[in-house]
Amino acid sequence: MAHPDQPLFDFDNTFARDLPGFYQSWKPASVPAPRLVFFDRALAESLGLDSTALDGERGAAIFGGNHVPEGAEPLAQAYAGHQFGGFSPQLGDGRALLLGEILDQRGHRYDLALKGSGRTPYSRGGDGKAALGPMLREVLVGEAMHALGIPTTRALAVVGTGEPVHRETVLPGAVLTRVASSHLRVGTFQFYAARQELDRPRQLADYAIARHDPDLAQHPAPGRYLELLRRVSQRQAALIAQWMNVGFIHGVMNTDNMTLSGETIDYGPCAFMEAFDPEAVFSSIDRTGRYAYGNQPTIARWNLARLAEALLPLISAGNGPGDIDQAVAEATAVIEAFAPLYQAHLLQGQRAKLGLEHSTDPADAALVDDWLALMHAHGVDFTLGWRRLGDAAAGDDSWLRTLFEDAPALQDWLARWREHCGREDRATRTPSSIERATRMARVNPWIIARNHRVEEALEAASQRDDLAPFEHLLAALRHPYEVTSSNTMYGQPASREITAGYRTFCGT
């Protein structure tokens, strides 16, 4: 345990040091009665922090904003963004502050940031506060994503503030501490590109390269900026494919919510799909379905095109007159490469979900498409459909037939799938239905953050100060592939009546 006079954090704040003018220094607002509602000791220890010293009043004071720890340089970052397709030239951290950066035990750099810590120069009339429910949602969904192996920001702590937050109703206030590889966004580049400040986007791009792609630092300009665009595109292609393969719907894929690191950020009106439907939308603010489940790959590509626009002056700089056309062509090629790259990642994940470990058969794509169409036609739960297919691989398709109400089309599809599996077994000379079923159980989760369970947990915490449902659900979400007597309930979908009317809210 750290000595009372010893600093709890070994900050090394490169954003504050290297990018003056890209933020406004600011202090979090004090709160009347900070109380540590959630603290991830394991995450703290992996970051090299003293979890014992932070799991109590000292942690509550720091993570609630009442005490700025030694070495921290709290600041509000500036960024812009396309929100539902419309450009807002100035957004920025309206209720968040970057405390500083630390290195974990492996030397990886992470931001520590507060969310809900009060007004900043970018608050745009808001109160800068956050309610307990949405902050606990970020814990639940972020940890669910982490356990599923999907790149994500994570929650280190949630502190109840002891003061009310006024939204549609009066809610208990809270502050979240978020851990992220960085908070660099597409919108961060848009902020300066919109002001036609060539030097600032270059500074920002060089900083992003040093932080996320240091091998590119040796590339001569302007080529390294094109490569930065390519790397971000590659990371996003892999990320969105993972979202799609677990039925995750982000809900607000604005450009200020797309990170250069390739991590999922901002668990506002997000949800996991239950009955498979490419047009599924849960967000109350997405009235046109722009960010529907099936639109997410297209939106990701659109967002990357906005990043390309912001980087274009850097990609073309120094190449002489007329070379802007070449830069446009090069950047366009990167954007056009996104779709096939995404499809390759998607199919790779889908083959694993089908139990096809070694297959390269082009017909696998049609097999998956027909499986998804079958689930859509019968309103089958996306997560359970894939999970029960694993049971069928082990020789028991009774659970699966129940989901499809013994549809003849299912039997036809199963015959095709088994033929694909048989071809792979013959090619690898390792036929084993049990081995295939075991592999499938490792990639097809039993437990996701089902919406009705999340809402039950948040309501109990917010309305009754009862954290037991939250803690039980969190424990289950951290082991998504395990089926035990204690987590069986978390694998069951809500009734269709509940699912049909379910809506999520951004929590602001």
C-alpha positions as CSV (number, residue, x, y, z in Angstrom):
1,M,0.0,0.0,0.0
2,A,1.2,3.5,-0.9
3,H,2.5,5.7,1.9
4,P,-0.1,8.5,2.6
5,D,2.4,11.1,1.3
6,Q,3.4,9.1,-1.8
7,P,1.8,10.0,-5.1
8,L,-0.8,7.4,-6.2
9,F,-0.3,8.0,-9.9
10,D,2.8,8.2,-12.0
11,F,1.5,10.6,-14.6
12,D,3.2,11.2,-17.9
13,N,0.9,13.7,-19.7
14,T,1.9,13.8,-23.3
15,F,-1.3,15.4,-24.6
16,A,-1.0,18.3,-22.2
17,R,2.8,18.6,-22.9
18,D,2.9,18.1,-26.6
19,L,-0.3,19.7,-27.8
20,P,-0.8,23.1,-26.1
21,G,-3.7,24.9,-27.7
22,F,-5.6,21.7,-28.3
23,Y,-7.5,21.9,-25.0
24,Q,-8.4,24.1,-22.1
25,S,-7.0,23.4,-18.7
26,W,-9.9,23.0,-16.2
27,K,-10.7,21.5,-12.8
28,P,-13.5,19.1,-11.9
29,A,-16.3,20.4,-9.9
30,S,-16.4,19.4,-6.2
31,V,-19.3,17.2,-5.1
32,P,-20.9,17.2,-1.6
33,A,-20.7,13.5,-0.6
34,P,-18.4,11.3,-2.8
35,R,-19.0,7.6,-2.4
36,L,-17.3,4.9,-4.3
37,V,-20.1,2.9,-5.9
38,F,-17.9,0.8,-8.2
39,F,-14.2,0.2,-8.3
40,D,-12.3,-2.3,-10.5
41,R,-9.4,-3.5,-8.4
42,A,-8.1,-5.9,-11.0
43,L,-8.0,-3.2,-13.7
44,A,-6.3,-0.8,-11.2
45,E,-3.6,-3.3,-10.5
46,S,-3.1,-4.0,-14.2
47,L,-2.5,-0.3,-14.6
48,G,0.1,-0.4,-11.8
49,L,-2.1,1.4,-9.3
50,D,-2.4,0.8,-5.6
51,S,-5.9,-0.7,-5.5
52,T,-6.0,-0.9,-1.7
53,A,-5.2,2.8,-1.3
54,L,-7.8,3.8,-3.9
55,D,-10.6,1.5,-2.7
56,G,-12.1,3.8,-0.2
57,E,-12.3,7.5,0.7
58,R,-9.1,8.5,-1.1
59,G,-10.4,6.9,-4.3
60,A,-13.8,8.5,-3.9
61,A,-12.3,11.9,-3.4
62,I,-10.1,11.5,-6.5
63,F,-12.6,9.8,-8.8
64,G,-15.4,12.1,-7.7
65,G,-13.4,15.2,-8.6
66,N,-12.8,16.6,-5.1
67,H,-9.1,16.0,-5.1
68,V,-6.8,16.4,-8.1
69,P,-4.0,13.9,-7.5
70,E,-0.4,15.0,-7.7
71,G,0.9,15.0,-11.3
72,A,-2.5,15.3,-12.9
73,E,-3.2,18.1,-15.4
74,P,-6.9,18.0,-15.9
75,L,-8.1,19.4,-19.3
76,A,-11.0,19.5,-21.6
77,Q,-10.2,18.4,-25.1
78,A,-11.5,20.2,-28.2
79,Y,-13.2,18.3,-31.0
80,A,-15.9,18.7,-33.6
81,G,-18.1,16.1,-35.2
82,H,-20.8,15.0,-37.6
83,Q,-23.8,14.2,-35.4
84,F,-26.5,12.2,-37.3
85,G,-24.9,13.5,-40.5
86,G,-24.9,17.2,-39.6
87,F,-21.6,18.9,-38.9
88,S,-21.1,20.7,-35.5
89,P,-17.8,22.7,-35.7
90,Q,-17.3,22.8,-32.0
91,L,-18.3,20.1,-29.5
92,G,-15.5,19.1,-27.1
93,D,-15.5,17.7,-23.6
94,G,-18.7,19.2,-22.3
95,R,-18.8,17.0,-19.1
96,A,-15.5,15.2,-19.2
97,L,-11.9,15.9,-18.2
98,L,-8.7,14.1,-19.1
99,L,-6.9,13.8,-15.7
100,G,-3.7,12.5,-17.3
101,E,-1.9,9.5,-18.7
102,I,-0.2,6.6,-17.1
103,L,1.8,3.6,-18.3
104,D,0.6,0.1,-17.3
105,Q,2.8,-2.7,-16.2
106,R,3.6,-3.6,-19.9
107,G,4.5,0.0,-20.8
108,H,1.2,0.7,-22.6
109,R,-0.1,4.2,-22.3
110,Y,-3.6,4.9,-21.1
111,D,-5.8,8.0,-20.5
112,L,-7.6,8.4,-17.2
113,A,-10.6,10.6,-17.7
114,L,-13.6,11.7,-15.6
115,K,-17.1,11.8,-17.1
116,G,-19.8,13.8,-15.4
117,S,-17.3,16.1,-13.6
118,G,-19.1,19.4,-14.2
119,R,-19.2,22.2,-16.7
120,T,-16.3,23.0,-19.0
121,P,-15.8,25.7,-21.6
122,Y,-17.3,23.2,-24.1
123,S,-20.5,22.4,-22.2
124,R,-22.8,24.3,-24.6
125,G,-25.3,25.1,-21.9
126,G,-25.3,21.7,-20.2
127,D,-24.7,21.1,-16.5
128,G,-21.7,18.9,-17.1
129,K,-23.2,16.3,-14.8
130,A,-24.0,12.6,-15.2
131,A,-26.6,10.4,-13.6
132,L,-25.7,7.1,-11.8
133,G,-27.7,4.8,-14.1
134,P,-25.9,5.8,-17.4
135,M,-22.5,5.6,-15.7
136,L,-23.3,2.1,-14.4
137,R,-24.5,1.2,-17.9
138,E,-21.1,2.1,-19.2
139,V,-19.5,-0.3,-16.7
140,L,-21.8,-3.2,-17.6
141,V,-21.6,-2.8,-21.4
142,G,-17.9,-2.0,-21.4
143,E,-17.1,-5.0,-19.3
144,A,-19.3,-7.2,-21.4
145,M,-17.4,-6.0,-24.5
146,H,-14.1,-6.5,-22.9
147,A,-15.0,-10.1,-21.8
148,L,-16.1,-10.8,-25.4
149,G,-12.6,-9.7,-26.6
150,I,-13.8,-6.6,-28.3
151,P,-11.5,-3.5,-28.1
152,T,-13.1,-1.0,-25.7
153,T,-12.6,1.8,-23.3
154,R,-13.2,0.6,-19.7
155,A,-14.6,1.9,-16.4
156,L,-12.2,2.1,-13.5
157,A,-14.6,3.6,-11.0
158,V,-18.0,5.2,-10.5
159,V,-18.5,7.6,-7.6
160,G,-21.9,8.7,-6.4
161,T,-21.8,12.4,-5.8
162,G,-24.5,12.8,-3.2
163,E,-26.2,15.5,-5.3
164,P,-29.3,15.3,-7.6
165,V,-29.1,15.5,-11.4
166,H,-32.1,16.9,-13.2
167,R,-33.2,15.2,-16.4
168,E,-36.8,14.1,-17.2
169,T,-36.8,13.2,-13.5
170,V,-34.5,13.9,-10.6
171,L,-31.7,11.2,-10.5
172,P,-28.7,10.5,-8.3
173,G,-25.5,12.0,-9.7
174,A,-22.3,10.1,-10.4
175,V,-18.9,10.5,-12.0
176,L,-17.3,7.8,-14.1
177,T,-13.5,7.3,-14.4
178,R,-12.8,6.0,-17.9
179,V,-9.6,4.2,-19.1
180,A,-8.8,4.5,-22.8
181,S,-5.8,4.0,-25.1
182,S,-6.5,7.6,-26.0
183,H,-9.4,10.0,-26.6
184,L,-8.3,10.9,-30.1
185,R,-11.4,10.9,-32.4
186,V,-12.2,11.6,-36.0
187,G,-13.9,14.7,-34.7
188,T,-10.6,15.9,-33.1
189,F,-9.1,16.2,-36.6
190,Q,-12.3,17.7,-37.9
191,F,-12.1,20.5,-35.3
192,Y,-8.9,21.9,-36.7
193,A,-9.4,21.0,-40.4
194,A,-12.6,23.0,-40.4
195,R,-10.6,26.0,-39.3
196,Q,-8.1,25.4,-42.1
197,E,-5.2,25.3,-39.7
198,L,-2.8,23.1,-41.5
199,D,-0.1,23.1,-38.7
200,R,-2.5,21.9,-36.0
201,P,-3.8,18.8,-37.9
202,R,-0.2,18.0,-38.7
203,Q,0.8,18.3,-35.0
204,L,-2.2,16.1,-34.1
205,A,-1.4,13.5,-36.7
206,D,2.2,13.3,-35.6
207,Y,1.1,12.9,-32.0
208,A,-1.4,10.2,-33.0
209,I,1.3,8.3,-34.9
210,A,3.7,8.5,-32.0
211,R,1.0,7.2,-29.7
212,H,-0.7,4.5,-31.8
213,D,1.5,3.7,-34.7
214,P,5.1,4.6,-33.7
215,D,6.6,2.6,-36.6
216,L,5.1,5.2,-39.0
217,A,7.1,8.0,-37.5
218,Q,10.1,7.0,-39.7
219,H,8.0,7.2,-42.8
220,P,8.6,10.5,-44.7
221,A,5.8,13.0,-45.0
222,P,3.3,13.1,-46.6
223,G,3.2,9.3,-46.9
224,R,2.9,8.6,-43.2
225,Y,-0.4,10.5,-43.0
226,L,-1.9,8.3,-45.7
227,E,-0.6,5.3,-43.7
228,L,-2.2,6.7,-40.6
229,L,-5.6,6.8,-42.4
230,R,-5.0,3.2,-43.5
231,R,-4.2,2.0,-40.0
232,V,-7.3,3.6,-38.5
233,S,-9.4,2.1,-41.3
234,Q,-7.9,-1.3,-40.6
235,R,-8.6,-1.1,-36.9
236,Q,-12.2,0.1,-37.5
237,A,-12.9,-2.7,-40.0
238,A,-11.9,-5.3,-37.4
239,L,-13.9,-3.5,-34.7
240,I,-17.1,-3.2,-36.6
241,A,-17.0,-6.8,-37.7
242,Q,-16.7,-7.8,-34.0
243,W,-19.7,-5.7,-33.2
244,M,-21.7,-7.3,-35.9
245,N,-20.8,-10.8,-34.8
246,V,-22.2,-10.3,-31.3
247,G,-25.3,-8.2,-32.3
248,F,-24.0,-5.0,-30.7
249,I,-25.6,-1.7,-31.8
250,H,-23.7,1.4,-30.8
251,G,-26.6,3.7,-31.3
252,V,-24.7,7.0,-31.8
253,M,-21.9,6.5,-34.4
254,N,-21.1,10.2,-34.8
255,T,-17.6,11.0,-35.9
256,D,-16.8,12.3,-32.4
257,N,-17.5,8.7,-31.2
258,M,-15.0,7.0,-33.5
259,T,-11.6,6.6,-32.0
260,L,-8.2,6.4,-33.8
261,S,-7.2,3.6,-31.5
262,G,-10.0,1.3,-32.7
263,E,-11.6,1.1,-29.3
264,T,-15.4,1.3,-28.7
265,I,-16.2,4.5,-26.9
266,D,-19.3,6.1,-25.4
267,Y,-21.9,3.6,-24.2
268,G,-24.9,5.8,-24.4
269,P,-27.9,4.6,-26.3
270,C,-26.3,1.3,-27.1
271,A,-27.9,-2.2,-26.9
272,F,-27.4,-5.8,-27.8
273,M,-29.9,-7.1,-30.4
274,E,-32.1,-10.0,-29.4
275,A,-34.4,-11.1,-32.2
276,F,-32.2,-10.8,-35.3
277,D,-33.2,-7.8,-37.5
278,P,-30.8,-5.9,-39.7
279,E,-33.0,-2.8,-39.2
280,A,-32.9,-3.0,-35.4
281,V,-32.7,0.4,-33.7
282,F,-33.1,1.1,-30.0
283,S,-31.8,4.6,-29.5
284,S,-34.6,7.1,-28.8
285,I,-32.7,9.8,-30.7
286,D,-32.1,7.8,-33.9
287,R,-35.5,8.5,-35.4
288,T,-34.5,7.7,-39.0
289,G,-32.5,4.5,-38.3
290,R,-29.3,6.0,-39.5
291,Y,-27.3,4.0,-36.9
292,A,-29.4,0.8,-37.2
293,Y,-27.5,-2.5,-36.7
294,G,-27.2,-3.3,-40.4
295,N,-26.0,0.3,-41.3
296,Q,-23.0,0.3,-39.0
297,P,-20.4,-0.8,-41.5
298,T,-21.6,1.8,-44.0
299,I,-21.5,4.5,-41.3
300,A,-18.0,3.5,-40.3
301,R,-16.9,3.9,-43.8
302,W,-18.6,7.3,-44.0
303,N,-16.9,8.4,-40.8
304,L,-13.5,7.3,-42.2
305,A,-14.2,9.4,-45.3
306,R,-14.6,12.4,-43.0
307,L,-11.2,11.6,-41.5
308,A,-9.7,11.3,-45.0
309,E,-11.0,14.8,-45.8
310,A,-9.4,16.2,-42.6
311,L,-6.1,14.6,-43.4
312,L,-6.1,15.4,-47.1
313,P,-4.1,18.6,-46.9
314,L,-1.4,16.6,-45.1
315,I,-1.5,13.8,-47.6
316,S,-1.0,16.2,-50.5
317,A,1.4,18.7,-48.8
318,G,4.7,19.2,-50.4
319,N,4.0,17.3,-53.6
320,G,3.7,20.2,-55.9
321,P,0.9,21.7,-58.0
322,G,-1.7,19.3,-59.1
323,D,-0.8,16.7,-56.6
324,I,-4.0,17.2,-54.7
325,D,-5.7,14.9,-57.3
326,Q,-3.2,12.2,-56.5
327,A,-3.8,12.6,-52.8
328,V,-7.6,12.4,-53.3
329,A,-7.1,9.2,-55.4
330,E,-4.8,7.6,-52.7
331,A,-7.2,8.5,-49.8
332,T,-10.2,7.3,-51.8
333,A,-8.4,4.0,-52.4
334,V,-8.0,3.5,-48.6
335,I,-11.7,4.3,-48.0
336,E,-12.8,1.9,-50.8
337,A,-10.6,-0.8,-49.3
338,F,-12.6,-0.7,-46.1
339,A,-15.6,-2.7,-47.3
340,P,-13.7,-5.8,-48.5
341,L,-11.5,-5.6,-45.4
342,Y,-14.5,-5.4,-43.2
343,Q,-16.1,-8.3,-45.0
344,A,-13.0,-10.4,-44.6
345,H,-13.0,-9.8,-40.8
346,L,-16.7,-10.5,-40.7
347,L,-16.5,-13.7,-42.5
348,Q,-13.5,-14.9,-40.5
349,G,-15.5,-14.4,-37.3
350,Q,-18.6,-16.0,-38.9
351,R,-16.7,-19.1,-39.9
352,A,-15.5,-19.5,-36.3
353,K,-19.1,-19.1,-35.1
354,L,-20.1,-21.8,-37.6
355,G,-17.3,-24.1,-36.3
356,L,-15.3,-23.9,-39.6
357,E,-11.8,-23.5,-38.3
358,H,-9.9,-24.1,-41.5
359,S,-12.4,-23.5,-44.3
360,T,-11.6,-21.1,-47.2
361,D,-14.7,-22.2,-49.2
362,P,-16.2,-19.1,-50.9
363,A,-19.6,-20.7,-50.5
364,D,-19.3,-20.2,-46.7
365,A,-20.5,-16.6,-47.2
366,A,-23.7,-17.7,-48.8
367,L,-24.2,-20.3,-46.0
368,V,-23.9,-17.5,-43.4
369,D,-26.2,-15.2,-45.3
370,D,-28.9,-17.9,-45.5
371,W,-28.5,-18.6,-41.8
372,L,-29.0,-15.0,-40.9
373,A,-32.0,-14.7,-43.3
374,L,-33.5,-17.8,-41.6
375,M,-33.1,-16.3,-38.2
376,H,-34.6,-13.0,-39.4
377,A,-37.6,-14.7,-41.0
378,H,-38.4,-16.6,-37.7
379,G,-37.5,-13.9,-35.3
380,V,-34.8,-16.0,-33.6
381,D,-32.7,-14.6,-30.8
382,F,-29.3,-13.8,-32.4
383,T,-27.2,-14.9,-29.4
384,L,-29.2,-18.1,-28.7
385,G,-29.4,-19.0,-32.4
386,W,-25.6,-19.2,-32.7
387,R,-25.2,-20.8,-29.3
388,R,-27.7,-23.6,-30.0
389,L,-26.0,-24.2,-33.3
390,G,-23.1,-25.4,-31.2
391,D,-25.4,-27.9,-29.5
392,A,-26.3,-29.1,-33.0
393,A,-22.6,-29.6,-33.8
394,A,-22.4,-31.9,-30.8
395,G,-25.3,-33.9,-32.1
396,D,-28.3,-32.4,-30.3
397,D,-30.4,-30.0,-32.4
398,S,-33.5,-30.2,-30.3
399,W,-32.9,-26.8,-28.6
400,L,-32.2,-25.3,-32.0
401,R,-35.4,-26.7,-33.6
402,T,-37.4,-25.2,-30.7
403,L,-36.1,-21.8,-31.6
404,F,-37.3,-22.2,-35.2
405,E,-40.5,-24.1,-34.3
406,D,-39.2,-27.1,-36.4
407,A,-39.2,-25.1,-39.6
408,P,-38.4,-27.4,-42.6
409,A,-36.1,-24.6,-44.0
410,L,-33.9,-25.2,-40.9
411,Q,-33.4,-28.8,-41.7
412,D,-32.4,-27.9,-45.2
413,W,-29.9,-25.4,-44.0
414,L,-28.5,-27.8,-41.3
415,A,-27.9,-30.4,-44.1
416,R,-25.8,-27.8,-46.0
417,W,-23.9,-26.7,-42.9
418,R,-23.1,-30.3,-42.0
419,E,-21.9,-30.9,-45.5
420,H,-19.5,-27.9,-45.1
421,C,-18.3,-29.3,-41.8
422,G,-17.7,-32.7,-43.4
423,R,-15.7,-31.2,-46.2
424,E,-13.4,-29.4,-43.7
425,D,-13.1,-32.6,-41.6
426,R,-12.1,-34.6,-44.6
427,A,-9.6,-32.0,-45.8
428,T,-7.9,-31.7,-42.3
429,R,-8.4,-35.4,-41.5
430,T,-9.5,-34.5,-38.0
431,P,-13.2,-35.1,-37.8
432,S,-14.6,-34.5,-34.3
433,S,-18.1,-33.1,-33.6
434,I,-17.3,-32.6,-29.9
435,E,-14.2,-30.6,-30.7
436,R,-16.2,-28.5,-33.1
437,A,-18.9,-27.9,-30.6
438,T,-16.2,-26.9,-28.0
439,R,-14.7,-24.4,-30.4
440,M,-18.1,-22.9,-31.1
441,A,-18.8,-22.5,-27.4
442,R,-15.7,-20.4,-27.1
443,V,-16.8,-17.9,-29.7
444,N,-20.6,-17.9,-29.4
445,P,-21.5,-16.3,-26.0
446,W,-24.3,-17.6,-23.8
447,I,-24.5,-14.3,-21.9
448,I,-24.7,-10.7,-23.3
449,A,-25.8,-7.5,-21.7
450,R,-29.4,-8.2,-22.3
451,N,-31.4,-5.0,-22.2
452,H,-34.0,-6.0,-19.7
453,R,-31.3,-7.2,-17.3
454,V,-29.3,-4.0,-17.6
455,E,-32.4,-1.9,-17.0
456,E,-33.3,-4.0,-13.9
457,A,-29.9,-3.5,-12.5
458,L,-29.8,0.2,-13.2
459,E,-33.3,0.8,-11.8
460,A,-32.4,-1.0,-8.6
461,A,-29.2,1.0,-8.2
462,S,-30.8,4.4,-9.0
463,Q,-34.2,4.1,-7.4
464,R,-33.4,1.9,-4.4
465,D,-29.7,2.2,-3.9
466,D,-29.5,-1.6,-4.3
467,L,-26.4,-2.6,-6.1
468,A,-26.9,-6.4,-5.8
469,P,-28.5,-6.8,-9.2
470,F,-25.8,-4.7,-10.8
471,E,-23.0,-6.8,-9.1
472,H,-24.6,-10.1,-10.0
473,L,-25.1,-9.1,-13.6
474,L,-21.6,-7.8,-13.9
475,A,-20.2,-11.0,-12.5
476,A,-22.1,-13.0,-15.2
477,L,-21.1,-10.6,-18.0
478,R,-17.4,-11.2,-17.2
479,H,-17.8,-14.9,-18.1
480,P,-20.0,-14.7,-21.3
481,Y,-19.2,-18.2,-22.6
482,E,-19.8,-20.1,-19.3
483,V,-23.2,-21.8,-18.5
484,T,-23.7,-22.3,-14.8
485,S,-26.6,-22.7,-12.5
486,S,-26.0,-19.2,-11.1
487,N,-26.0,-17.4,-14.5
488,T,-28.7,-19.3,-16.4
489,M,-31.2,-16.5,-16.0
490,Y,-28.9,-14.1,-17.8
491,G,-28.9,-16.2,-20.9
492,Q,-32.7,-15.9,-21.4
493,P,-34.1,-13.2,-23.7
494,A,-36.9,-10.9,-22.7
495,S,-40.4,-11.4,-23.9
496,R,-41.1,-10.1,-27.3
497,E,-43.5,-7.6,-25.8
498,I,-40.7,-6.0,-23.8
499,T,-38.2,-6.2,-26.7
500,A,-40.5,-4.6,-29.2
501,G,-41.0,-1.5,-27.1
502,Y,-37.4,-1.2,-25.7
503,R,-35.7,2.2,-26.2
504,T,-32.3,3.4,-25.0
505,F,-31.3,7.0,-24.1
506,C,-28.1,8.9,-24.3
507,G,-27.9,9.8,-20.6
508,T,-27.0,13.4,-21.1
